[in-house]
Amino acid sequence: MQRFLWILLVLGMSLPATARDATSQMVAAASAGREGEVRDLLVQGVDANAKNGSGRPVLVVAGFNGNRRTVLVLLAAGADVNATDNTGTTTLMAASALGHEEVVDLLLVAGADVNMKDSNGKSALARATLAGHTRVVEALKGAGAVEEGDAGKAK
């Protein structure tokens, strides 16, 4: 009986992961910055716009954790640079709030919308300003982000 269980265990390990398992693996790899694993999962067919169980896109997860290389891999695979989670948070907002300068720069080059707002009306600029990330604030303003009070003013 023990030998039979061992064979089942070995066979189970060699079976392809279900889509749900692969998505979970993608979320974990993106969170930890394991871009090689993310790339492998993308090659296996996992969607670059996959979301975790809370509805947060894997790109937002990677950006939140400051994983620039993983963000780059996901963007190259077609991840939506402006994808939002259930609260309207984008990758740019998450990276800006946490001061991940290299990720912010990458997202700006990729065309992230600098003036999008979350469900609380906060933009990436507002989040970076609140957190005191002056270098990120400068980069966002350089890319066209406007203060909330300035949004309706003519330039």
PAKOL-507787 format. One line per field, with one value per residue (C-alpha): residue in three letters; residue number from 1; x, y, z. Coordinates in steps of 0.05 Angstrom, whole numbers. Example, Ala and Ser with C-alpha at 12.3 -4.5 7.8 and 13.67 -1.06 7.14 Angstrom:
// residues 2
residuo ALA:SER
num 1:2
u 246:273
v -90:-21
w 156:143
//
This chain:
// residues 155
residuo MET:GLN:ARG:PHE:LEU:TRP:ILE:LEU:LEU:VAL:LEU:GLY:MET:SER:LEU:PRO:ALA:THR:ALA:ARG:ASP:ALA:THR:SER:GLN:MET:VAL:ALA:ALA:ALA:SER:ALA:GLY:ARG:GLU:GLY:GLU:VAL:ARG:ASP:LEU:LEU:VAL:GLN:GLY:VAL:ASP:ALA:ASN:ALA:LYS:ASN:GLY:SER:GLY:ARG:PRO:VAL:LEU:VAL:VAL:ALA:GLY:PHE:ASN:GLY:ASN:ARG:ARG:THR:VAL:LEU:VAL:LEU:LEU:ALA:ALA:GLY:ALA:ASP:VAL:ASN:ALA:THR:ASP:ASN:THR:GLY:THR:THR:THR:LEU:MET:ALA:ALA:SER:ALA:LEU:GLY:HIS:GLU:GLU:VAL:VAL:ASP:LEU:LEU:LEU:VAL:ALA:GLY:ALA:ASP:VAL:ASN:MET:LYS:ASP:SER:ASN:GLY:LYS:SER:ALA:LEU:ALA:ARG:ALA:THR:LEU:ALA:GLY:HIS:THR:ARG:VAL:VAL:GLU:ALA:LEU:LYS:GLY:ALA:GLY:ALA:VAL:GLU:GLU:GLY:ASP:ALA:GLY:LYS:ALA:LYS
num 1:2:3:4:5:6:7:8:9:10:11:12:13:14:15:16:17:18:19:20:21:22:23:24:25:26:27:28:29:30:31:32:33:34:35:36:37:38:39:40:41:42:43:44:45:46:47:48:49:50:51:52:53:54:55:56:57:58:59:60:61:62:63:64:65:66:67:68:69:70:71:72:73:74:75:76:77:78:79:80:81:82:83:84:85:86:87:88:89:90:91:92:93:94:95:96:97:98:99:100:101:102:103:104:105:106:107:108:109:110:111:112:113:114:115:116:117:118:119:120:121:122:123:124:125:126:127:128:129:130:131:132:133:134:135:136:137:138:139:140:141:142:143:144:145:146:147:148:149:150:151:152:153:154:155
u 0:56:88:22:17:88:72:10:51:104:53:15:78:88:18:9:-16:-88:-100:-117:-52:-13:-45:-27:44:46:21:73:130:111:106:175:207:223:221:248:191:142:171:165:92:77:108:63:3:-13:-46:-2:-65:-80:-107:-99:-158:-172:-177:-109:-73:-6:26:0:28:97:96:73:133:181:199:222:246:182:141:183:171:96:91:130:80:22:0:-46:-4:-68:-102:-135:-152:-220:-204:-182:-108:-61:11:34:-6:22:94:88:60:118:172:194:228:254:185:152:201:188:113:117:157:106:50:17:-39:-10:-76:-119:-153:-172:-241:-222:-203:-128:-78:-7:16:-27:-1:72:63:29:86:140:172:198:236:173:132:181:178:102:97:148:103:43:11:-27:-47:-120:-136:-100:-135:-186:-139:-114:-39
v 0:48:35:51:118:134:121:165:221:217:215:273:316:304:323:394:445:468:539:559:530:563:630:621:604:667:711:681:688:760:778:750:779:713:738:674:635:687:682:606:610:659:611:556:600:636:702:764:797:743:765:738:714:786:812:845:839:804:867:907:854:859:935:938:896:938:880:920:860:823:884:888:814:822:885:852:795:842:859:920:977:1010:949:961:919:921:988:1021:1017:1013:989:1061:1081:1023:1035:1110:1103:1058:1099:1046:1095:1046:1014:1082:1102:1037:1046:1117:1095:1040:1092:1087:1138:1186:1218:1157:1156:1099:1090:1141:1194:1187:1189:1163:1235:1243:1178:1195:1264:1238:1188:1240:1208:1271:1237:1199:1263:1298:1239:1238:1313:1308:1257:1303:1286:1344:1361:1347:1421:1436:1384:1432:1491:1511:1504
w 0:17:-51:-85:-48:-68:-141:-138:-105:-159:-215:-184:-184:-258:-279:-307:-257:-264:-287:-215:-189:-245:-229:-155:-175:-219:-162:-114:-164:-182:-109:-94:-156:-188:-259:-289:-259:-283:-353:-351:-329:-384:-435:-406:-421:-356:-372:-360:-334:-283:-215:-146:-104:-82:-153:-154:-221:-218:-247:-188:-141:-174:-173:-101:-82:-125:-171:-232:-272:-260:-280:-344:-361:-350:-392:-448:-445:-454:-383:-382:-353:-327:-298:-231:-170:-136:-104:-169:-151:-210:-210:-216:-155:-114:-135:-124:-54:-35:-69:-119:-165:-217:-224:-230:-285:-322:-318:-343:-404:-415:-419:-351:-341:-290:-273:-259:-191:-145:-114:-60:-112:-100:-157:-159:-149:-87:-58:-71:-43:20:30:19:-42:-74:-130:-150:-146:-193:-242:-242:-252:-308:-341:-337:-270:-241:-170:-158:-150:-216:-258:-287:-298:-366:-378
//
